[in-house]
Amino acid sequence: MATAEQLHQSVEGLTITGLLRRNGRQFADRPALTTGIGPDALTLSWSQLRAEVAALTRGLSALGLRRGDRMLIAMSKRAEHWIADLAAIHLGALPCSTYDTLSTEQIRFVARHSAATVLVLEGEEQLRRWQPVLEEDLPHLRAVVVLDPYAAPADDPRFVAYAAVRGAVRPDAAAFEALTDAAGTDQPLTVVYTSGTTGDPKGVVLSHRNVIHESLMQDQLVAVPEHPRSVAYLPMAHIAERVLGIYMPICNAGHVTLCPDPGQLLPTLLAVRPHGFFGVPRVWEKLAAGLRATLGTLPREQAAAVEQARGIALEVFRLRSAGKAVPAELTAPLEQLDAQVLRPVRAAVGLDDCRRAFSGAAPIPTAVLEFLASVGLPVYEVWGLSETTGAATVSTPEVFALGAVGRPGPGVEVRAADDGELFVRGPVVVPGYLRADGGIEPATDPDGWLPTGDIGTVDERGIVTITDRKKEIIITDGGKNIAPTRIESLLRAHPLVAHAVAIGDRRPYVTALLVLDEEAAPVWAKANGLPTTDPEELSRHPDVLAALDEAVAEANAALSRAEQVKTYRVLAGPWTAESGELTPKLSLRRKAIAHLHTATIASMYTSTRT
């Protein structure tokens, strides 16, 4: 494995524009980007992708997009989203993808704060969401590029069809190559707006160095085959998807299949069989549920063989998690059993070729990790934030611990302050935040340390454990400091629970809101002979409440007295970004939850019914 200095040297001089040119020349005919699956799938090779980028770059330049300008993109996951993003980069502008769940007020904030000169919209849906803001005074906005020409209003001169922009200027290969060469490693590359869980979103500015170091670091820590296959299904505004779906495939000349509809993730995984996959805990929980269902349908003889293999795989996983040596009498049979018995099980969710499985953005229940490891799919936790270009720490097959998020990657430093807050320094730390005047506000102190807002520890092996968000610590009215995420992770271990929220700040004791899993709850109800699968009815059904009583008791057994959940309420859900309780990356919006469910929360402090 390369040292931090060697990795630094390998990044020096590289840019996303230069790597795209390398791919277009050296891997011209290899697949770069596929939209959809099956006979209707459309694939661009690396040379075709770069040609499309060149054409749109010329058109955007003719529209007046210049170095340092910001360009907003409101599109679903489709090839044109990639192309528009990369075209802006070639001009030295800063592309910024927006979440499709933004409210009008949030759209207004991003449009004004970014002072974007160009907006790229997909079609009628995006125009409908943006129209109220576009009717206001946006002095910097010069052009609105619309992919669907029939969606553009005829009476607004700012609107122009994407096809017209793409074909506006004759090819000029020399000029495009000059733009490719003009980019610098430390030049700003893109803007990612944070979810705004605690206030207005911040525009995080990332550089070419940030994303290239992150991409090469991950490839170095957990190797995948050359030209790896991957699936892009998260929002393009999410830091994880920007790295995994755009920059990393450019760095390793991989092949990305776009999955515009998250509901089609499983069919896409089955078609692609990716070499690497990242999921937030809810995604892994759903995949684990699918695998459990598969195991339940196996014939008795096959089921017995799978159980034997699972037992060995889990024992090996636990030994490695504890940093202990794995005896040969376990590793030798496991390799054969994995190939013959467990690999076909993983194939049921399209992850039989997955070499790198990561989870991040929130704690994942240990029970889920151990189940997945038992079928030969060890999932390793990573930790970071937009300001660290995604993962700052990475768990690897060689060094990991259950409930921890791994060690800092090469060149990255992590330290804990006196109050437990973690600080990060290194080449993945971003230059800063976009100011309304177009400048960049540094994100670090003078020594380069970034305050993360996360509370955690670093052990003797250098492994980092996150205990909570600094701003989310519960302080009861008795003065007890309690980390809600640990409580919530234990509660979410039950398959009926999609989301759990610990309540108790400035209150006498801890309570919880439990939201039923919209997919697992009906299955559980049928398996247990309940006469209904309606979520509202299930949230009140005695059998469901009895099962959740047991789940809460089991969680409480692992908690200190002050942390224990005294009472809870069951909500039918579902919670989504649209309903207001979750961010687009599925994190809890605690202030919004407290507001939306005020009466329910209050009832837990006037009654102790569980």
N, C-alpha and C positions, 0 to 999 in steps of 0.2 A: 504494500500500500504506500502511495506517495506521501511524503511529509507535507506539513502545512506550507513550507517554503516552496516545495516542488509544485504543489497545487497552485500557489500564488503565481509562480512563474509561468505555468501552463495557461493561466487565464490572461496574463499580460498581453496586450495587443489584440485580443479577440473582441469582436463585436457581433451582435445578432445579425446585422446586415452582412458582415463578412462571412459568417458561418452559413447563412442562407445561400450566398454565392458559391461557397465550397460545395454545398449539397447539390445545387443546380448543375454544377460541372462534374463533380466526381460521382454523384449518385443520381444522375439525370433521369434515368428511367425507373428508379425505385419509387414505390408508392410513398407519398407524403401524407396525404389527407383524403380520407374517405368519408362521405356523408351517407348515412343510412346503411342498411344491410340487405342481403339478398339480391335478386336480379335488378332491382332499381337503384342499387348503390352507385354513387358517382365518385371516381377517384382521380385525384390530381397527382401526377408525379412531381418530383422536386423541380425539374426543369419547367414543367407547366405552371407550378405554383409561382415560381419566381417570375415567369413571364407575365402572369396575371398581376402580380405585385408591381412590376415595372409599369404596366399599362395604367394602373390606377394611381401610381405615384405621379406620373406625368399629368393626369387629369386633376388631381388634388393640388398640384403645384399651380396649374392654370387657374384654379379657384382662389388662389392666394394663400394657401396653407404654407407657413414658413417655419423655420427653425425656432423652437421655443414656444410656438403656439400650442394650445390644447385642442384636441379633437375628441368629442364624445361619441360613443357607439352604443346604440340601443338596438341590438339584434339578438336573435336566438343563436344557438350553436349551429353555424353553417359556414361553408367555405369563405363566403364573402366577409364574414366577421374577421377571420384570420387575415384575409387579403387587405382589408381596410386598415387593420391594426399595423401590419407590417409596412404598408405603403406610407403611413404617417411617420413611422420610425425612420424610413429612408430620407424623409425631408427634415429630420431633426425635430419634428413635432412630437408631442406627448399624447399618445392615444389613451383613452380611458373608457373601458367598458362599464356600463351601468347595469345594476340589477333590474330585472323586469318586474320586481315587486315594490319598487319605490312608490311612495305616495306622491301626490302633487306637490306637497310642501317640500319633500325630499328632493324631487326633481328640480324644483325651483332653486333650492340651496346649491345643488351641484352645478346647475347651469350658470348661476351667478358667480359662485366661488371660483369655478374653474376658468371663467371668462373665455369659454371655448369659442373659437372662430368658425368651426365647422362641426355640424352634427350629422351623424349617419343613422338613418332610421331604416327599419326593415319594411314595414307596411302599415296597414290600417290600424292594427292593434297598438303598435308603438306610437303612431301619430295621435291616436285617441288619447293615450296617456300623456303625451307631451304637448298637445294642442293648447291647453289652458296656459301653460308657461310660455309657449311660442307666441301667444297673443299679447304678452306683456313686453315691456321694454328690455331687450337684451342687446345693449349697444355693441358688444363685441362680435355677436353672431352674424357672419356674412353669408353662410350657405348651409342649406339643409339638403343632404344627399339622401334620396329615397330609393331603395332597391325596387319596390313595386311602384312603377310610374303612375299607375291608376290611383294610388293613394294620395298623391300630392295635390294640394289645392291649386287651382289654376290662377287664382288671383294674388298669390304670394310670390314675388320675384326671387325670394331667397331659395325656393325649392328647385332642385334639379335632379333628374333621373340618374341613378347609378350607372346605367349603361352609357348615358351621354358623357358622363365624367370619364369613364374608362376609355372611351374612344375619342376623346376630345383632341388629343395631340398625337401627331405622328411619332413613331418610335425613334428614340435617340439613345442608342446603346451606350455611347461614350458618356453622355450626361448621367445616365443611370449608374454606370460604374463609378463615376466621380462622386455621386451621392453615397454609394456604398463605401467608398474609401474615406469619406469625410467624417464618418462616425468615429467616436473615441470610446475607449473602454470605460472611462469614468463619466461619460456623457449621460445626462438623464435620458431614460428610455420610455417610461410609462408612469401613469398615475393610477393608484388603486385607492378608492375611497373606503374607509373602514365602515363597519356596520352601523356605527353610531349608537351602541347600546347604552352609553352614558351621556349622550348629548349629540351635538351636530357631528356629522362624519368629518374625518380628517382626510385630506388628500395626501397619501403617502407616495413620495417620489422615489422610484427605483432606477438604478443605473444598469448599464450593460454589465458591468463587473458583478453587481449583486446577483443577477439572474444566471450568469454563466458560472460563477463560483458555486452557487447553490446547485445547479444542474450537474456539474462535474463532480461535486462533493457527494451527491447522492449516488451517482453511478459508481463512484469509487468505493463507497461504504458497503453497498449491497449491489453486486454486479448483476446485470441482465445481459442477454445475448446481444450481438451486434444488430443494429436496426430493429430495436424492440417494438413489439406491437403494444398499443395502449388504447384506452377508451376515454374520451373526454365527455363527461356527463354533468359536471358541476357548473355553476354559472361562470361565465368567462370573466366576471368582475371579481371572482374569488381568487385570492393570491395563490391558493393551491392549484387551481386550474390554469392560471396564467403560467406558472412554472411547469406543471406536468403536461399541460395540453398545448402550449405554444413553445416555450423556450427550451425545455429539455429535449423535445423531439428535434428541434433545430440543432441542438448541440450534439446529439447522438444519431442524427439522421434516421430517426424512428418513423414509424407509421402510425398515425393517429386516426381512429375512427370516431367521428362525432356522433353523439347520441343526444339529439335535440330534446327528446321526451324522456324524463327520468323514469317514467312508467315502463319504458322499453329497455331499461338497463339490463335485465336478465337475458332477454333474447340477444342483445348486443354482446354481452359477455360470452354467451354460448357461441355466437358466430365468430367473434374475434379471438377468443382465448388469449387474453393479454398476458404479457410477460411481467407486467407490474400493475398494481392497482392500489389506489388510495381511497379510503372511505372515512367519513365521519362515523362516530359510533352507531348512529341509527341505521346506516347502510349495512354495517357489519352485523348488527343485530338481526336485520331482515334476512341477510344471506345465511346467517346461522340458523334461523328459523326454517329456511328453505332446505338446508342440509338435514336438519332434524326430521323434517317431513319425509325426505328421501330415505333416511335410515329406517323410518317406521314402515316403509313398504317393502323392505328387503325380505327375501325368503329366509327361513330359519337358518339354514346352513351358511348362507352368505352373511347373515347378520352376526352369527357366532364368530366368523373369521374377522369381520370388521371390528367387533368388540375387542377381540384379542389384539389386533393391530392398534386400535385406539388406546388401549391400556399402555402399550409399550411407548407409543408416540407421546402420550401425556407424561409418562415418567421421564422420558428424555427431556422434554420441554421444561419440566419442573427442575430437573438437575441443572440444566443450562441457565435457567433463570436465577438459581441460587449461586451460580458461579462455580459449580462443582464439575469434576471430570465425569464423563459419561463412559461407563465400562463397555468394552468391545462386545460383550454378550448381549448388549442392548442395541448398539448401532448396527451390528452385522445383520441381525434378522429384520430390523426396522427398514433397512434399505429395500430388501426384497418384498416385505409386506406392503410397503408404501406403493411400490410399482404395481403390485398385483391386486391389492385390496383397497387401499385408500385413494389412489389416484382416480379410479373410476367414480368414487363418491364425489370428489372435488369437481369432476367433469360435469356433474349435475348443475353446477352454477357457473360453468365456464372458466374455472380457475385452476384447472389441472396443470397448466403451463406457467402459473404465476410464480415467479422467483422473488418478487419484492412486494410484500403486502404491508402497507402502512395504515395506521389510524391516527387521527389528530383532531384538533379543534375543541375536544372535550374529553373527559375521562371515559374510558370504556370499561364496563364491568369485567372483573376478573373471570367470572364464569363464562363469559362469551369468548374471551381470549383462550381459556383452557379448552373449551369445546372445539374451537376452530383448530387449535394446535393438535388436538386428538385426532383430527381427520387429515393431518399432514399439511395444514394451512396455518403456520404460525404467523400471527399478525403482530407487527412491532410498532410500538407507539413512538411518535415524534412530537416535538413541541416547538412552537414558535408563533409568530404573528406577522402581520403584513410588514411591520417595520424590520423584521429579520428575514424578509424574502421567503417566508414560509418556515421551513424547519431550521432551527438553530441547534437542536439536539436530536440525535437519531439513535434509536435502538437497532442493533444488528444481531444476526444469529450468533455472533461471537460474544457480544457483551450486551446483556439486557437484564431487566428485572421486572417481575410482575408489579404493576402499579406505578412504574417509573417510566420516564420518557427518554432514556438513553443518555449518551454522553455528547458533549459538544463536538460538532464536526471539525475536521482539520482547519486550523486557522481561526476557529471561533472560541472565545472565552466566555465562561459564565461564572459569576460570583454572587453570593448572597450577602445582602446588607445586614446591618444589625437587627432590623425589624423583619428580616426574612425575605424582603423583596429581591427578586433576581434581576441582575443587570447583565447585559450581553455586549460584547465588543468583538469586532471582526469584519471581514469583507462582505458578509451578508447583511450587515446593518446599513440601512438606507441613508442617503444624504440628509433627508429631512422631510418636512411637510410643505406642501404647496401653500404659498400665501396668496391672498386675493389679488395682490399686485403682480403675481407671476414669479416672485422670488421664492427662495427655499429657506424655511426656518429649520435650523439644525435640530435633529431629534436626540442628540447625545449631549453629554457634558463635555467640557474642554478636553478630557482624556479619552473621549470616544466611547464612553459607556452609555448604553441605552437602558433607561428604566422600563421594565416590562409591565409593571403592575401586577405580576404574578408572585405569589408567595410560594417558596419552596426550599429544598435542601439539596446539598451536593455531598454525596458520600465519599468514602475512601477510594472507591473505584472510579470516581468522577461521574457517577451516574446521578442524574438530576431527577428529583421527585417534586411534582407540583401539588401543593396542598389546597390552594384556592387563589382566587383573584383578590387583590388587596382591597378593592372597593366593594367586594361581595361578602366579606367576613361578617358573620352574624355576631352581634354583641347583645346578649340578653340583658334584661333589666337588672339581672343579678351580677352583671359584669363579666360573664363568661364569653370568651372568644371562641366561635365555632365555625368550622369550614363547611359550608353547605354542600360542596361538590362531592365530598366523600359520602355523606348521607344519601345524596341523590343517586350516586353510582350504585350503592348497595340496594336501594329501592328499585332501580331500573333492572336489576338482575332478574326479576320475575317477568316471564313472557307477556303477562297481561299489561305491563306498564310501558307505555311509550315515553312519557316524560314524568319526571318527579321534580318538585320544587320544595325545598326546605324553607320554612318561614320561621321567624323568631327574633328578628332584629328589634331591640327595645321592647321585647315582650317577655313574659315570665317563663315560657318554655317553647320547645321546638314543635312545630306541626308540619304537615306536608299536604300538598296537592298532588294527586296521582291522576294522570291522564291515561285512559285506556288506549291500547294499541289498536288502531282501526282495522288492521289486518289479522293480528293474532287473536284478538278477543273473540270474534265470531267463530274462529276455528276451535278455540278453547271451549266455547259454549257448546258447540256441536259435540265435541269429544266427551264432554261431561253431561250430555243429555239435557241441556237446558232448553226450554221451549221457545226461546227467542234468541236472535242474534243482533237485535237493534241496540246500538251503543247506549242510548239513553236508558233503555230498560235494563241493560246489563250493568250500568253504573249503579243501579239500586238493587240488583238481585242479591238475595242472601248468600247464594253460593259464591258469587264473585267477591262479595264483602268478606266472606269467611276465608277465601284464598288470599285476599290481600291482608287480612288480619295476620295470617301466618307469615306473609312476606315481610310485613312491618316488624313482627316479633323477631324474625330471623335477622333482619337488619339491625334492630336494636341490640341483639346479642353481641354484635361486633362493635358496638359504640359505647362510649362512656356514658354515665348517667346524664350529664348535661347535654349530650348530643342526641339522646334518644327521642324518637318521635312519640309524643304523647297522644296525639290524635291526628286524623287525616280526613280528607274528603276526596271522593272519586268523581272525576269529570269525564264526560263522554268524549269530548274533543270532536274532531281532531284539532290540534294546534298547528298552525302554519304561519308563514311570514305574512300571508294575506289576513289572517285572523288577528294578527298583532302580537301574539305571544312569543314568536320566534324571529330571529334575524334571518336574512337570506341564506346564511350558512348553518342554520338550524340551531344556533345558540339561543339560550333563554334571554328574553328581554324582561329582566326582573321588575323594573319599574312599571312597565306596561302590564305585566301579570298582576302586580299588586293593585293597579288601578282597575283593570278589567274584572278582577275577581274580589273586589273589596268586601262585598257582603259575605261571600263564602269564607274568606279568611277570618272575618270578624266573628263568624259563627263558631269557629274553632276555639275561640277564647271566651265564649259564653256557654259552651256545651262541650262535653268531653266524649261524645259518642264517636267511636271509631268504626 
